[in-house]
């Protein structure tokens, strides 16, 4: 939202963040984690076993040796 306000050129990022009560770090933050491997693995399990739910798919992923946390994997189900 702050970047949209700043793109018009009328306000600076600092001013837009102050008005929206946000920290400037939230505007500049870029995530460092690459979860494409998790997404691909989960999509593969869903294609191979379409009638199984999350916990079955997660169990299969864990049996293959991936030590991903269930919260990390479940994040993609919600999307």
Backbone torsions as a table, in degrees:
resi	resn	phi	psi	omega
1	UNK	NA	-41.9	-179.7
2	UNK	-66.5	-36.3	179.2
3	UNK	-67.8	-32.3	176.9
4	UNK	-66.8	-38.5	178.6
5	UNK	-67.4	-39.5	-177.4
6	UNK	-75.9	-24.4	-177.2
7	UNK	-65.7	-25.4	178.0
8	UNK	-71.9	-19.1	177.3
9	UNK	89.4	-3.2	-177.3
10	UNK	-79.5	-30.7	-175.8
11	UNK	-128.2	152.6	175.5
12	UNK	-84.2	166.7	178.5
13	UNK	-63.5	-40.3	179.5
14	UNK	-60.1	-45.1	-178.6
15	UNK	-67.2	-43.1	179.8
16	UNK	-62.9	-41.1	179.0
17	UNK	-67.3	-36.5	179.0
18	UNK	-66.0	-41.4	179.1
19	UNK	-66.1	-40.2	-178.7
20	UNK	-85.2	-1.9	-179.6
21	UNK	60.3	45.7	176.9
22	UNK	-118.0	155.8	172.6
23	UNK	-83.5	150.0	179.7
24	UNK	-65.1	-25.3	-179.4
25	UNK	-64.7	-29.5	179.1
26	UNK	-68.6	-26.7	178.5
27	UNK	-77.5	-40.9	-174.5
28	UNK	-88.3	-9.2	-174.2
29	UNK	-67.8	130.1	173.1
30	UNK	-123.0	129.5	-178.5
31	UNK	-67.7	145.4	-177.4
32	UNK	-102.7	-14.5	-175.4
33	UNK	-84.0	141.0	178.5
34	UNK	-113.6	104.3	-175.9
35	UNK	-101.9	21.8	-179.6
36	UNK	-65.3	-32.4	178.1
37	UNK	-64.9	-41.3	178.4
38	UNK	-64.9	-44.2	-179.8
39	UNK	-62.4	-43.6	-179.3
40	UNK	-64.7	-41.8	-179.6
41	UNK	-65.8	-41.8	179.5
42	UNK	-67.5	-38.5	177.7
43	UNK	-65.7	-38.4	177.8
44	UNK	-62.8	-43.6	178.7
45	UNK	-64.8	-38.6	179.6
46	UNK	-67.4	-35.5	179.0
47	UNK	-72.9	-38.9	-179.0
48	UNK	-74.4	-35.6	-176.0
49	UNK	-131.4	74.9	-172.8
50	UNK	-69.4	-19.6	-176.7
51	UNK	-91.5	-4.9	-178.9
52	UNK	-90.7	151.3	-179.2
53	UNK	-89.1	-169.5	-176.3
54	UNK	-62.2	-47.6	-173.3
55	UNK	-66.2	-34.0	175.3
56	UNK	-65.9	-46.1	179.5
57	UNK	-63.2	-41.2	179.0
58	UNK	-64.4	-40.0	177.4
59	UNK	-62.3	-40.7	177.3
60	UNK	-64.3	-41.0	178.4
61	UNK	-62.6	-42.8	179.5
62	UNK	-66.8	-36.1	178.8
63	UNK	-66.3	-25.6	177.8
64	UNK	-78.9	-4.7	175.5
65	UNK	103.5	3.5	177.3
66	UNK	-83.6	126.6	-176.8
67	UNK	-99.7	42.8	179.3
68	UNK	-79.1	143.5	177.4
69	UNK	-69.7	143.8	-179.1
70	UNK	-62.7	-29.5	179.5
71	UNK	-69.2	-35.0	178.1
72	UNK	-67.4	-40.9	-179.7
73	UNK	-73.2	-40.6	-177.4
74	UNK	-67.5	-20.0	178.1
75	UNK	-58.4	-32.5	-177.8
76	UNK	-82.6	-22.0	176.0
77	UNK	-68.5	-36.2	-177.4
78	UNK	-71.6	-22.2	-176.9
79	UNK	-76.9	NA	NA
